[in-house]
Amino acid sequence: MLEIPADPATWTSQELAFGLALAADELKAEGVCVLGVQELLQVTDYFVLATTQSARQTKALADRLNETAKKALGHKGHVEGSQRSSWLLVDLGNVVVHVLTEDAREFYGLDELWADADRYEIAPEGEEPPNGGDETEAVDYEARAETGNDKLA
């Protein structure tokens, strides 16, 4: 079980990825997952994928996640894409966040492109991961609400 420290300034890249994924879920993103790509890429360790309903929500979510990352890193990441993009990328070095509309996520197929990566679905309390838990690890953060700490299974 991965415990995410309460103070973002102490987060490792893994904790940053999961912390941002949990934040995206709490901010009403859908289909949130973390991909461990450290064995596949040399430029980053984790991808966070999050789906939104509109370009406006995409921009708002990317901005909020970048603010959360600033607390952990002391600086914001570099955002790629325009304000009206259906896909924004927040490059934080060891963690890259992809915020896409549903149409963009389907069109670009990042889930299929990185199918060989370790995949961790973010499953809100009481819900099953989108695929029922097959071939991925679900992140259950029910314990977080009970203890006040971010805990991942």
N, C-alpha and C positions, 0 to 999 in steps of 0.2 A: 504494500500500500504506500503510495506516495503522499506525503504530507506537504502541503504548500505553506511555507511560513507566512504569517500574517503580514510581515513587513516586506513589501515588494522589492525593496533595495537589496535584499539578501537572496533573491531568486536566482537559481541556476538557469541555464537555457531550457532545460526540460520543464522546470517549474514555471518559467516565463510562458512557454508554449501552452501548458495546461491552464495556467492562470488566465491567459488571454482567451483561451477556448471557453472557459467557464464564464468569463465576463461577456463574451459574445452571446452565449446562451442566455444569460440573464438579461441581455439587451435585446432579446427577442429574435436573434438570428436563428435560422433553421439549418438542419443538416450539419451541425458543427462537428468537426473531427480534427484530430491531430494526426499527422503523418510523420513518422520517424524516418527521415531520409538520410541520416548520417552515414549509412552503409552504401548509399547509392550516389551521393553527391559529396563534393569536397568543399562547396561554398556555403552550405548551411546544414543545420542539424534537424530542424523541424519545420514543417508547414502546418499552418492552421487554416482550415477551410471553413468558411461560413457563408450561408446563403441569405439573401435579403429579398424583399418584395419589389424594390424600386431603386433607381439610381440615387434618389435622394436618401433613402435609408442606407444604401451602400456607402455614401459619403459620410453620413452621420456616424455609422458604425466604425468605419476606418478611423475617423477622427477620435472617437472615444477610446478605441483600443490603443491608438498611438499615445493618448494621454496616460493611459494605464501603463504602457511600456515606459513612458518617461519616468514614472515613479520607480520603476525597477532599474532602469539603466542610467538615469540622470540626464537623458536626452531623448528626443523623439527620433523615430526612424524616418527613413526616406520613403515618401509616398509616390508611387507611380500610377499614372492615370489622371484623367481630367475630372472636374467636379461632376460632370454628367455621365461619367463612364458607368458601364454595367459591371466592370471589374476593376477593383482597386487593389493594389499590392502595397503592403507596408513592410519594407525591408528593415529588419532590426539586426541584421548580421546573422547570428546563429538561429534566428527564428524569422520566418517569412510568413506574413498573414495575407491570405487571399480572401477578399470579400467580393462576392459575386452575386448578381441577380440569379434567379432560378434559370432563366433562359441562357445566360452566359455560362453558368456552371454546366448545364447540359451541352451547350455548343462546344465549349473548349475541352470538356472531358478530362479535367484534372484527376478525378477519382480513378478513371481507367488508366490514364497516363502513368500514374504513380501507384498502380495496383501492387507492385512488389514491395512497397514501403510497409513498415509496421503501422497499423491503423488502429486508432483509439477513438471510438464514437463517444460523444458527450451525450449521456442519457439522463435527462432530468429525473428527479425523484418520482418514482412510481411509474415510469415509462420504460418500455423496452427500446433498445437501439433499433434504428430503422430496418435492419436486416434480421431482427430477432436474436442477435448475438452470435450468428454464424460467422466464423472466420475473422472476426475482429474482437478486440477487447473493449468492453463497455466501461465507461467511466461513470461510477455511481457516486454522487456527492450528497447522499442522504445524511451521512455521518457529519458532514460539514454543518448542517443546520442544527444538529444535536449538540455539537461541541463548540461551535463558533470558529473552528479551524477549517481550512480547505483540506479535505481528505479525498484522495482518489483511490479507487480500488483497481 
